[in-house]
Amino acid sequence: MTDEQVTGTIDWFLIEAQSKEINGELVPPLLDLVDRRLIRILDVLIVVKRGEGDFDVKTTSDLDPEQVGDLGALAGASSGVLSADDAADAAALMTPDSLGLLIVYENLWSIPFAVAARKAGGQLIANGHIPTQAILAALDSLEA
């Protein structure tokens, strides 16, 4: 099998912090997913959007361990999969004076199913995501 045939689904997310600071609180839970082989981090960018709307892009190697803590598997995870256009798209979604963490990851848990689907002649033609807030709102309306 080729690498493509044993690849799981690839996803991304963008987390925004309203301050321009990032601390290490979110790193351990993310690394736990990596350690448990549920995901593999493919790329990480940090987008710093200024009040004027312009932005800077940083990689994990630009982060100060004194400020963010031990990055573990995230250290050096900025592979180049994400482009300057991806960073600009992320910045366009962000509010001024904020920091964004853009991560692309492979869902390792999906590999056995993905391989079986490919062997059966199937291919992924669409996927999506329902925001947590939307699910919570729907559940709240059902309880009302």
Secondary structure per residue as TSV (DSSP state, phi and psi in degrees):
chain	resnum	aa	ss	phi	psi
A	1	M	-	360.0	144.5
A	2	T	-	-81.2	166.3
A	3	D	T	-57.9	-37.2
A	4	E	G	-61.6	-36.0
A	5	Q	G	-73.6	-18.7
A	6	V	G	-113.1	25.7
A	7	T	-	-95.8	138.0
A	8	G	-	-83.9	-180.0
A	9	T	-	-65.6	144.9
A	10	I	E	-110.2	130.6
A	11	D	E	-131.5	171.2
A	12	W	E	-144.0	159.1
A	13	F	E	-148.1	157.5
A	14	L	E	-127.9	119.0
A	15	I	E	-107.6	132.4
A	16	E	E	-111.7	135.4
A	17	A	E	-114.6	133.1
A	18	Q	S	-72.4	-13.0
A	19	S	S	-103.1	166.3
A	20	K	S	-92.4	27.2
A	21	E	-	-117.7	146.2
A	22	I	-	-126.7	136.1
A	23	N	-	-117.5	179.1
A	24	G	G	-85.7	7.8
A	25	E	G	-62.4	-32.8
A	26	L	G	-87.9	-10.6
A	27	V	H	-68.2	-50.1
A	28	P	H	-57.7	-43.7
A	29	P	H	-64.2	-35.3
A	30	L	H	-67.6	-44.0
A	31	L	H	-65.1	-30.2
A	32	D	H	-61.7	-40.4
A	33	L	H	-63.9	-38.5
A	34	V	H	-66.8	-48.0
A	35	D	H	-60.8	-34.6
A	36	R	T	-84.6	5.1
A	37	R	T	57.4	36.3
A	38	L	S	-88.4	-32.9
A	39	I	E	-137.4	162.0
A	40	R	E	-129.2	125.4
A	41	I	E	-75.8	125.8
A	42	L	E	-100.7	-33.5
A	43	D	E	-162.3	149.6
A	44	V	E	-140.0	131.7
A	45	L	E	-130.6	145.7
A	46	I	E	-111.1	124.4
A	47	V	E	-111.7	123.0
A	48	V	E	-109.3	110.7
A	49	K	E	-99.4	125.3
A	50	R	-	-87.5	167.7
A	51	G	T	-59.6	-28.7
A	52	E	T	-78.8	-7.9
A	53	G	S	99.7	-16.1
A	54	D	-	-78.6	168.9
A	55	F	E	-148.3	160.4
A	56	D	E	-118.7	151.6
A	57	V	E	-116.9	132.2
A	58	K	E	-123.6	154.6
A	59	T	-	-107.2	173.7
A	60	T	G	-62.3	-27.8
A	61	S	G	-70.7	-16.5
A	62	D	G	-83.0	-11.0
A	63	L	S	-82.7	144.1
A	64	D	-	-89.5	114.3
A	65	P	H	-56.4	-27.6
A	66	E	H	-63.1	-30.1
A	67	Q	H	-91.0	-39.2
A	68	V	H	-107.1	-8.5
A	69	G	-	84.7	-172.5
A	70	D	-	-70.8	120.5
A	71	L	-	-85.0	-12.3
A	72	G	G	50.4	-125.4
A	73	A	G	-66.4	-14.1
A	74	L	G	-77.5	-23.9
A	75	A	T	-62.1	124.0
A	76	G	T	76.6	11.7
A	77	A	-	-78.2	-3.7
A	78	S	-	-78.1	96.8
A	79	S	-	-94.3	-17.1
A	80	G	S	100.4	-0.2
A	81	V	-	-62.6	-41.3
A	82	L	S	-79.2	135.5
A	83	S	-	-101.9	175.5
A	84	A	H	-61.5	-35.4
A	85	D	H	-65.1	-39.1
A	86	D	H	-62.2	-42.3
A	87	A	H	-63.4	-41.8
A	88	A	H	-65.1	-39.7
A	89	D	H	-62.9	-41.8
A	90	A	H	-63.4	-45.7
A	91	A	H	-60.7	-35.5
A	92	A	H	-64.4	-27.7
A	93	L	H	-81.7	-19.8
A	94	M	S	-86.5	154.8
A	95	T	-	-84.0	154.9
A	96	P	S	-59.5	154.3
A	97	D	S	57.0	48.2
A	98	S	E	-137.1	169.6
A	99	L	E	-123.7	136.1
A	100	G	E	-119.4	142.8
A	101	L	E	-114.0	111.2
A	102	L	E	-106.5	119.9
A	103	I	E	-128.4	131.8
A	104	V	E	-107.4	132.0
A	105	Y	E	-143.7	153.7
A	106	E	E	-100.0	134.4
A	107	N	E	-84.4	94.9
A	108	L	G	-63.8	-30.5
A	109	W	G	-61.7	-21.9
A	110	S	G	-87.4	-7.1
A	111	I	H	-57.8	-49.8
A	112	P	H	-58.4	-40.9
A	113	F	H	-68.8	-41.8
A	114	A	H	-61.7	-42.3
A	115	V	H	-63.3	-45.0
A	116	A	H	-62.3	-40.8
A	117	A	H	-63.4	-42.5
A	118	R	H	-64.9	-41.0
A	119	K	H	-63.4	-31.0
A	120	A	T	-84.2	3.2
A	121	G	T	88.5	8.1
A	122	G	-	-88.3	161.0
A	123	Q	-	-147.5	149.2
A	124	L	-	-72.7	121.9
A	125	I	-	-113.9	-10.2
A	126	A	-	-164.5	150.3
A	127	N	-	-152.7	169.5
A	128	G	-	-160.2	-176.7
A	129	H	-	-146.9	136.0
A	130	I	-	-104.5	119.6
A	131	P	-	-59.4	141.1
A	132	T	H	-53.4	-41.2
A	133	Q	H	-60.1	-36.8
A	134	A	H	-67.7	-41.0
A	135	I	H	-64.0	-46.2
A	136	L	H	-60.9	-41.5
A	137	A	H	-63.5	-42.0
A	138	A	H	-64.2	-42.8
A	139	L	H	-64.5	-40.4
A	140	D	H	-62.0	-40.2
A	141	S	H	-68.8	-30.6
A	142	L	H	-69.8	-31.9
A	143	E	H	-77.8	-20.6
A	144	A	-	-77.1	360.0
